[in-house]
Every structure is written in structure tokens, then in C-alpha cells.
């Protein structure tokens, strides 16, 4: 679940729905790649000010519901996620590089949309689940953490 992020002079709750297709829309997401993707995303949370509220795959693309801080533009969030996940998936799942003819993991483009805290977060989550043919939820944070 999203939380208010308190900084020295502001309080924010900025959430984005991001969709990244695999290069050439190739079907590259299987159980091994899904596990690596989830693990890498949770590692990204530890190093950057990006929180993954939900991650889901649909064989040839991935949906992310992420929360970040105002200092990170959408472009910066996308760049962080794409670069780190691609590098680690290629390193840990070498069979994926063969499926993509040794090239890039993600397409150059992406879809990004803002999500409101009151009312829209649940709707987007439901949309993500019902959007694809074979959606599989890999991760979801829907409870408040204790600090």
C-alpha cells in the first residue's frame, strides 16, 4: 500500500503505473525470469527512492505500480528500473539473451500514467490484473509497514 513520504519540507504520495514491453514483444517472461525480476526490483527499493507496490508480468510485457519522490522524474524512475533489471536478467538468465538475438532486453518506449491515492490505486490494480491474457502477479505490497 502506498504511504505518505515525509521529507524535510514536503509530504508526497507520487505513484505511477508503468508498462515496459520486452524487445520485439518477444515472450521472455517465464518462472525463472519472473523470480529474477521480482528480486531485482526489491533490491532497487533498497538502493533508490522507489517503492514497488505491485509487479506483474504478461508473457511479453511487465506492469509496475511504483511510488517515488518528487526529486525523481518519471524518466529517471524508468531509466533506473530498465537498466538495472535488464543487466541482472541477462546476467542471471543467459537463455533470455538468445531469445532476443543478443540485443537489448526492453523496447525503447514505455507507458506511464499517474495514479491518485484516493480511489484510483485500487482501480489501476484491478485494471492491471484484468488487462492481459495471462497476467501473473509477482509481488504486491498492500499493507502498511512498521518502522
C-alpha positions as CSV (number, residue, x, y, z in Angstrom):
1,X,0.0,0.0,0.0
2,X,1.3,3.5,-0.8
3,X,2.4,5.7,2.1
4,X,3.0,9.4,2.6
5,X,6.7,10.1,2.2
6,X,7.8,12.7,4.6
7,X,10.9,14.7,3.7
8,X,12.3,17.8,5.4
9,X,10.0,20.3,3.6
10,X,7.3,18.2,1.9
11,X,5.0,15.3,2.1
12,X,4.2,13.4,-1.1
13,X,2.5,10.3,-2.4
14,X,3.5,10.1,-6.1
15,X,2.5,6.8,-7.8
16,X,2.9,5.7,-11.4
17,X,1.6,2.9,-13.5
18,X,4.4,1.8,-15.8
19,X,4.3,-0.7,-18.6
20,X,7.5,-2.0,-20.3
21,X,7.3,-4.3,-23.3
22,X,10.1,-6.7,-23.9
23,X,12.2,-6.0,-27.1
24,X,10.4,-7.2,-30.2
25,X,7.4,-8.1,-27.9
26,X,9.1,-11.5,-27.5
27,X,7.7,-13.9,-25.0
28,X,10.6,-13.9,-22.5
29,X,8.9,-13.9,-19.1
30,X,8.8,-17.4,-17.5
31,X,9.1,-18.5,-13.9
32,X,12.9,-18.0,-13.8
33,X,12.8,-14.5,-15.3
34,X,9.8,-13.6,-13.1
35,X,11.8,-14.6,-10.0
36,X,14.8,-12.6,-11.0
37,X,12.7,-9.6,-11.9
38,X,11.0,-9.6,-8.6
39,X,14.2,-10.0,-6.6
40,X,16.0,-7.2,-8.6
41,X,13.1,-4.8,-8.1
42,X,13.1,-5.4,-4.4
43,X,16.8,-4.7,-4.4
44,X,16.2,-1.5,-6.3
45,X,13.9,-0.4,-3.4
46,X,16.9,-0.7,-1.1
47,X,19.2,1.5,-3.2
48,X,16.9,4.1,-4.7
49,X,13.8,6.0,-3.5
50,X,11.5,3.8,-5.5
51,X,8.9,1.5,-3.9
52,X,7.2,-1.2,-5.9
53,X,3.6,-1.5,-4.8
54,X,2.8,-4.2,-7.5
55,X,4.7,-6.0,-10.2
56,X,3.0,-8.2,-12.8
57,X,4.0,-10.0,-16.0
58,X,2.0,-10.9,-19.0
59,X,4.5,-13.0,-21.1
60,X,5.8,-10.2,-23.3
61,X,5.4,-7.1,-21.0
62,X,5.5,-6.0,-17.4
63,X,3.2,-3.8,-15.4
64,X,4.7,-1.9,-12.4
65,X,2.8,0.2,-9.8
66,X,5.6,2.3,-8.2
67,X,5.8,5.1,-5.7
68,X,8.7,7.6,-5.8
69,X,9.7,11.0,-4.6
70,X,9.5,14.4,-6.4
71,X,13.3,14.5,-7.0
72,X,12.9,11.5,-9.3
73,X,11.3,12.3,-12.7
74,X,9.3,9.6,-14.4
75,X,12.1,9.3,-16.9
76,X,14.6,8.8,-14.1
77,X,12.5,6.1,-12.5
78,X,12.0,4.3,-15.8
79,X,15.8,4.5,-16.6
80,X,16.7,3.1,-13.2
81,X,14.2,0.2,-13.5
82,X,15.0,-0.7,-17.1
83,X,18.8,-0.5,-16.8
84,X,19.2,-2.5,-13.6
85,X,16.6,-5.2,-14.4
86,X,17.9,-5.7,-17.9
87,X,21.5,-6.1,-16.7
88,X,20.6,-8.5,-14.0
89,X,18.2,-10.6,-16.1
90,X,20.8,-11.0,-18.8
91,X,23.4,-11.9,-16.1
92,X,21.2,-14.4,-14.2
93,X,19.2,-15.8,-17.1
94,X,21.5,-16.2,-20.1
95,X,18.8,-18.1,-22.1
96,X,17.0,-14.7,-22.5
97,X,19.8,-13.2,-24.4
98,X,19.4,-15.9,-27.1
99,X,15.6,-15.3,-27.4
100,X,16.4,-11.6,-28.0
101,X,19.2,-12.3,-30.5
102,X,21.8,-10.9,-28.1
103,X,20.3,-7.4,-28.1
104,X,18.5,-5.2,-25.7
105,X,16.0,-6.5,-23.1
106,X,13.4,-3.7,-23.1
107,X,11.9,-1.7,-26.0
108,X,12.9,1.9,-26.1
109,X,9.3,3.0,-25.3
110,X,7.1,2.6,-22.3
111,X,3.7,3.6,-21.0
112,X,3.5,5.8,-17.9
113,X,0.4,7.1,-16.0
114,X,0.0,8.8,-12.7
115,X,-2.2,7.2,-10.1
116,X,-4.1,9.0,-7.4
117,X,-4.1,7.9,-3.8
118,X,-7.8,8.2,-3.2
119,X,-9.8,5.8,-5.4
120,X,-7.6,5.3,-8.4
121,X,-4.9,3.0,-6.8
122,X,-7.3,0.1,-6.5
123,X,-8.8,0.7,-9.9
124,X,-5.4,0.6,-11.6
125,X,-4.5,-2.5,-9.7
126,X,-7.7,-4.2,-10.9
127,X,-7.1,-2.9,-14.4
128,X,-3.5,-4.3,-14.4
129,X,-4.8,-7.7,-13.3
130,X,-7.6,-7.8,-15.9
131,X,-5.6,-6.2,-18.8
132,X,-3.7,-9.1,-20.2
133,X,-4.4,-12.7,-21.2
134,X,-2.1,-14.5,-18.9
135,X,-1.4,-12.0,-16.1
136,X,0.6,-13.4,-13.2
137,X,1.1,-11.2,-10.1
138,X,4.7,-11.5,-8.8
139,X,4.6,-9.0,-6.0
140,X,2.2,-6.9,-4.1
141,X,2.6,-4.6,-1.1
142,X,-0.9,-3.8,0.2
143,X,-0.2,-3.5,4.0
144,X,1.4,-0.6,5.9
145,X,4.9,-1.4,7.0
146,X,6.1,-0.9,10.6
147,X,9.0,1.4,11.1
